[in-house]
């Protein structure tokens, strides 16, 4: 479950609740495409505990035999534990945990969080290293400590440098500190090809949640060691990567694409988040027309 393409579908919702039929169809599309795993609740901070439990249950129900990884992060450890329990009760194959906090955490506090959560788990855990959201930067040494915990099976790292030697050195440095059965996955869609070619085992992909065939083609090329094809496939998506850079990451861009293509209804993001409007929305429309993604 922590290798290959882990596709993260959008959780379409408004202030009245989750668009359950639309979410189920997104999950079913990933099953049809044969992704390696499905990740949900990457943007968990906007959902209540009850909503999160419902999303986990819906995903497992519609994922068939595809493993489901559920995000369980929260400000309080007690809430993380509650989220972990609801994910396990839903039948999740694994969980994803980022050390989110209002106050910046220390390394000992982060280790304590993972240690406490691992004691309550019966499923594998992926460490989500996401400094852009958590404002906490893992040291490689801390990753090494946490990776020794019994339930830890993967580390989801931030984007690597766009230089193969530097990226390989980054992955090798971390690989030397963690057990051999703990995988390393890349996040940040524009860095996927570089990360996989540098030795990452998995791509935790946002665009894969909407266009799984496109993401799978890139993943399989990189897994086969075909750097030319993997880099070409990523380069072809540069209009999309440019939108990520210009509009604060992947979430608003992918949600806007989902609305424009009729995959979800409008609005599909919880307030105060909004999809892109005006000239920005026109740019997204032009990009998806040019890319001809299906």
C-alpha distance (Angstrom), angle and dihedral (degrees) to the residues before:
residue distance angle dihedral
X1 . . .
X2 3.81 . .
X3 3.81 95.3 .
X4 3.80 133.4 72.0
X5 3.80 120.0 10.0
X6 3.79 118.3 -7.4
X7 3.81 104.0 -173.4
X8 3.80 119.5 -155.1
X9 3.81 112.4 -157.0
X10 3.77 123.0 -157.1
X11 3.81 115.8 -101.3
X12 3.83 99.3 -135.3
X13 3.79 112.0 -150.8
X14 3.78 145.6 139.4
X15 3.79 133.6 -161.5
X16 3.80 90.5 -74.2
X17 3.78 94.1 57.4
X18 3.79 147.3 -86.2
X19 3.80 119.4 -27.4
X20 3.78 91.1 -127.5
X21 3.80 99.4 -179.0
X22 3.81 92.0 49.9
X23 3.79 92.0 47.3
X24 3.79 91.8 49.1
X25 3.79 91.0 51.7
X26 3.81 91.3 51.1
X27 3.79 89.5 53.3
X28 3.81 92.4 46.8
X29 3.81 90.0 52.8
X30 3.79 89.3 56.6
X31 3.79 90.9 50.5
X32 3.81 90.3 50.4
X33 3.81 90.1 51.0
X34 3.84 90.7 50.2
X35 3.76 99.0 -126.9
X36 3.81 115.1 -178.3
X37 3.80 95.2 -119.5
X38 3.80 140.9 -11.4
X39 3.80 122.1 -127.8
X40 3.80 121.3 -159.7
X41 3.79 136.2 -177.2
X42 3.77 95.8 31.8
X43 3.83 86.0 147.6
X44 3.78 92.4 41.7
X45 3.81 96.1 145.7
X46 3.80 91.6 82.9
X47 3.81 96.7 55.9
X48 3.79 131.0 77.6
X49 3.78 120.9 -123.2
X50 3.79 90.3 -102.5
X51 3.80 92.3 50.1
X52 3.78 91.0 49.0
X53 3.79 92.0 51.0
X54 3.80 89.5 50.1
X55 3.82 93.2 50.0
X56 3.80 91.1 50.0
X57 3.80 91.2 50.2
X58 3.81 93.3 46.6
X59 3.78 92.4 49.2
X60 3.79 94.5 49.8
X61 3.81 90.9 46.7
X62 3.81 92.3 54.6
X63 3.81 100.2 34.0
X64 3.83 95.0 79.3
X65 3.82 106.2 -165.6
X66 3.82 96.2 -18.1
X67 3.83 111.5 113.7
X68 3.81 115.1 -112.2
X69 3.81 122.8 -146.1
X70 3.81 115.1 -163.5
X71 3.81 126.8 -157.5
X72 3.82 111.0 -127.0
X73 3.82 104.6 173.5
X74 3.81 121.9 136.9
X75 3.81 139.7 152.9
X76 3.81 95.1 -104.1
X77 3.79 123.5 54.1
X78 3.82 89.8 -138.1
X79 3.81 88.9 59.0
X80 3.81 91.8 47.4
X81 3.81 88.1 54.0
X82 3.81 91.0 49.2
X83 3.80 90.6 49.8
X84 3.80 90.6 48.4
X85 3.79 90.7 52.1
X86 3.81 93.6 49.5
X87 3.82 90.7 48.0
X88 3.79 91.2 51.3
X89 3.80 92.1 46.3
X90 3.80 88.8 52.4
X91 3.80 89.4 56.3
X92 3.80 100.0 -105.9
X93 3.80 114.9 172.8
X94 3.81 92.3 -146.4
X95 3.79 145.0 -9.4
X96 3.80 135.5 -126.1
X97 3.80 120.8 -144.2
X98 3.80 130.8 -171.3
X99 3.83 120.3 -178.4
X100 3.80 97.7 -117.9
X101 3.80 117.5 177.5
X102 3.80 142.8 157.7
X103 3.81 90.2 -137.2
X104 3.80 115.5 48.9
X105 3.80 108.5 -101.3
X106 3.79 128.6 -130.3
X107 3.79 122.5 -128.7
X108 3.80 90.8 -107.2
X109 3.81 90.9 52.2
X110 3.80 91.5 50.5
X111 3.79 92.1 48.0
X112 3.80 89.5 48.7
X113 3.80 90.7 52.2
X114 3.78 93.4 53.5
X115 3.79 92.6 41.9
X116 3.81 91.5 53.3
X117 3.79 94.2 45.7
X118 3.79 93.9 46.8
X119 3.79 90.1 56.0
X120 3.82 89.4 60.7
X121 3.81 98.5 44.8
X122 3.77 131.2 98.1
X123 3.84 92.9 177.8
X124 3.83 131.1 62.9
X125 3.81 121.1 -87.9
X126 3.80 131.9 -141.4
X127 3.81 116.6 -151.5
X128 3.81 108.6 -133.9
X129 3.81 109.7 -148.4
X130 3.82 101.5 -167.9
X131 3.81 110.3 151.2
X132 3.80 92.7 169.1
X133 3.80 89.2 67.6
X134 3.80 104.7 25.0
X135 3.83 97.9 37.2
X136 3.80 86.5 -140.0
X137 3.80 119.9 118.9
X138 3.78 117.0 -154.1
X139 3.78 116.8 -140.4
X140 3.78 115.1 -141.0
X141 3.80 87.6 -117.0
X142 3.81 91.2 57.1
X143 3.78 90.0 49.3
X144 3.78 87.2 52.4
X145 3.83 91.9 53.1
X146 3.79 94.7 46.0
X147 3.81 92.5 45.3
X148 3.82 88.9 62.9
X149 3.82 90.8 64.5
X150 3.81 111.0 107.9
X151 3.82 99.9 -117.1
X152 3.82 98.6 42.7
X153 3.80 110.9 109.2
X154 3.81 105.6 154.3
X155 3.80 143.8 24.5
X156 3.79 119.2 -148.3
X157 3.81 105.3 -152.9
X158 3.82 130.0 -165.0
X159 3.82 120.7 -105.9
X160 3.80 116.5 -57.6
X161 3.80 124.2 -135.0
X162 3.79 116.9 -79.4
X163 3.79 90.9 -113.3
X164 3.78 120.5 91.5
X165 3.81 96.5 -143.7
X166 3.80 92.8 49.1
X167 3.80 91.8 44.3
X168 3.80 92.3 49.5
X169 3.80 90.3 49.4
X170 3.81 90.8 51.1
X171 3.79 93.0 51.2
X172 3.81 93.3 43.0
X173 3.81 91.8 50.5
X174 3.79 91.3 54.5
X175 3.79 93.2 40.3
X176 3.80 89.7 58.1
X177 3.81 91.4 60.0
X178 3.80 102.4 45.9
X179 3.81 133.7 67.5
X180 3.78 116.7 -91.1
X181 3.82 91.9 -114.7
X182 3.83 93.1 59.3
X183 3.80 112.0 91.2
X184 3.79 128.0 -148.8
X185 3.79 119.2 -135.1
X186 3.79 130.0 -170.4
X187 3.80 124.2 -133.9
X188 3.78 128.2 -170.3
X189 3.80 107.0 73.8
X190 3.83 96.9 -131.5
X191 3.83 89.5 57.4
X192 3.80 95.4 48.2
X193 3.79 98.8 99.6
X194 3.79 92.8 46.4
X195 3.79 92.8 45.8
X196 3.79 94.7 49.0
X197 3.80 92.9 45.2
X198 3.81 88.9 49.7
X199 3.79 91.3 58.4
X200 3.81 107.7 -84.2
X201 3.79 113.0 147.3
X202 3.81 98.6 -148.0
X203 3.78 144.1 26.4
X204 3.81 114.5 -141.6
X205 3.78 95.7 -156.5
X206 3.80 134.5 -167.0
X207 3.79 95.9 -177.2
X208 3.80 87.8 47.9
X209 3.79 87.8 66.3
X210 3.81 90.0 63.8
X211 3.82 103.3 26.5
X212 3.80 105.3 27.1
X213 3.81 96.6 163.6
X214 3.80 91.1 56.5
X215 3.79 92.3 48.0
X216 3.80 92.4 44.8
X217 3.81 92.0 53.4
X218 3.80 90.4 54.7
X219 3.80 92.4 44.2
X220 3.79 94.9 49.6
X221 3.81 92.4 47.2
X222 3.79 91.0 52.8
X223 3.81 92.4 44.8
X224 3.80 88.3 54.0
X225 3.80 90.3 52.5
X226 3.80 92.4 -113.9
X227 3.80 97.9 145.7
X228 3.79 93.5 170.2
X229 3.80 94.0 56.2
X230 3.82 95.5 39.6
X231 3.79 92.8 50.5
X232 3.80 91.7 44.9
X233 3.79 91.5 52.3
X234 3.81 90.6 49.8
X235 3.81 92.5 45.8
X236 3.80 89.9 52.6
X237 3.81 87.7 59.6
X238 3.82 93.2 54.6
X239 3.85 92.6 113.3
X240 3.79 86.5 60.6
X241 3.81 94.1 44.6
X242 3.82 88.8 51.2
X243 3.80 89.2 56.5
X244 3.81 89.6 51.6
X245 3.80 90.1 53.3
X246 3.78 95.1 45.7
X247 3.80 98.9 44.3
X248 3.77 105.1 42.7
X249 3.78 102.9 -90.8
X250 3.76 138.4 -48.9
X251 3.81 106.4 -51.6
X252 3.80 101.9 74.5
X253 3.80 92.1 38.3
X254 3.80 95.2 51.2
X255 3.81 92.2 42.6
X256 3.82 89.7 51.7
X257 3.82 90.6 50.1
X258 3.80 89.9 50.0
X259 3.81 90.5 53.1
X260 3.80 94.9 44.3
X261 3.80 92.5 50.8
X262 3.80 93.3 47.3
X263 3.80 91.9 -116.6
X264 3.81 89.6 127.1
X265 3.78 134.6 16.3
X266 3.79 125.2 -110.5
X267 2.96 128.9 -65.2
X268 3.80 99.4 28.0
X269 3.83 101.4 165.3
X270 3.81 129.0 75.8
X271 3.81 115.6 -112.2
X272 2.94 134.5 -67.0
X273 3.82 85.9 31.4
X274 3.79 115.9 86.1
X275 3.76 133.9 -173.6
X276 3.80 117.0 -117.4
X277 3.79 117.4 -76.6
X278 3.80 139.0 -174.8
X279 3.81 117.5 9.2
X280 3.80 91.2 -5.8
X281 3.80 90.6 58.1
X282 3.79 90.3 48.8
X283 3.81 89.0 53.6
X284 3.79 90.6 53.2
X285 3.81 91.3 48.7
X286 3.79 91.3 50.2
X287 3.79 91.6 48.9
X288 3.79 95.5 51.9
X289 3.80 90.5 46.2
X290 3.80 90.2 52.3
X291 3.81 93.9 45.7
X292 3.81 93.3 46.8
X293 3.80 91.7 -151.3
X294 3.79 117.4 178.5
